[in-house]
């Protein structure tokens, strides 16, 4: 482990892995030798200019990697040849380009895309973001992703256009998210840095707005939390504690505003975002408490633009799970003997969730009776035997969510059984094969959602694969942990994101980071 003074100025990769770094640019010798992305050099503090008579404040993200925001994308190893985007002429009519295609990375394209970051062009910036995020067009403007409009789990396709113009704060946050994502996908350093600046400007505006009376009831601020948490995935830090700060802030605002705000689709996504993070990190979630149940029913009953009703029905039914997992972990990790009554109470909660999920699964099977085709065997270090080929992204997502929840429920039951006399639960020995099968099914599904698809399709596998990876860590199954690492790395490589790398690091360490900064911006609410 390098001392703190020697870590300053190291590239991100060497710093995270405790390696010596010669600090050469654009890439250090260690990363060149191993053909790894440097991840950018420590830029220290980032200064934000604000309209104030006081000296400009210094923004230091602490544990987060915001200081790596100024990532030198051009220094990263190429993973694919430069792409072409034949719809650029549509977005950049003011350019002098006359050909039908414009190579990404060219000077003209870079200048044109940077011009989109101007607030006057934010609608075009969002349109380009959605085209790339959903991968709506390939060569010849033909759809290439089987993600059906209105059936995706996320709502950016319809939410972002409807949010534009609601507030300067939200517009700036949306611009930051779109510019950061497009910059990472096109490897455009200027646009990525511009996206980071817009993100920080939006954050500064949020800091000024939150102390105002009734701030928690302003929907544009709640929407901003959702946008900024996603932006964290598109910047070089790949989420982590900084993203968790926004998720915690959204949950806090949701609790404070429910009594005085009309519910709409936005609240559904806020609720789900926090739940998915809590399931991944196995931490308690305030919205999973029994006292919140009636409000959750109201939230999930609001009209939605998404037609993927099975997905939202699963979310509502599984909502208590984070708190059950947290209680299980606390009981199992305690050195004191577990009270039998406490063990039985959690086991009863697990049975209740199973009973609630049973009719949902029957509906899923009847709605999609043949979710996958007969798989062909594959044999390589990057593949799993007999990968599943689904009929649609929606089918893959819903089945993976069910398998993930079953894995977590059965594993929690197995952990609790170990705290009781074995004779009380004769079916204990039968649990492990079922748990392993659910984990295998998720792994066999990764390729369908994450290979040659859109980012919108790939992100459906983040939570299931992270749950399975953590399960293999707890089992001490190093071979399968390494396979999951490779799967995350391939996602990162194909979609040029930092999120997969972050998850890769956490899985490799066998931990899940759940640090929340009490001095974070949303703590003012």
Secondary structure, 3 states (H helix, E strand, C coil): CCCHHHHCCCEHHHHHHCCCCCCCCCCCHHHHHHCCCCCCECCCCEECCCCCCCCCCEECCCCCCHHHCCCCHHHCCCCCCCCECCCHHHHCCCCCCCCCCCECCCHHHHHHHHHHCCHHHHHHHHHHHHHHHCCCCCCCCCCCCCCCCCCCCCCHHHHHHHHCCCCHHHHHHHHHHHHHHHHHHHCCHHHHHHHHHHHHHHHHHHHHHHCCCCHHHCHHHHHHHHHHHHHHHHCCCCCCHHHHHHHHHHHHHHHHHHHHCCCCHHHHHHHHHHHHHHHHHCCCCHHHCHHHHHHHHHHHCCCCCCCCHHHHHHHHHHCCHHHHHHHHHHHHHCCCCCCHHHHHHHHHHHHHHHHHHHHHHHHHHHHCCCCEECCCCCCCCCCCCCCCEECCHHHHHHHHHHHHHHHHHHHHHHHHHCCCCHHHCHHHHHHHHHHHHHHHHHHHHHHHHHCCCCHHHHCHHHHHHHHHHHHHHHHCCHHHHHHHHHHHHHHHHHHCCCHHHHHHHHHHHCCCCCCCCCCCHHHHC
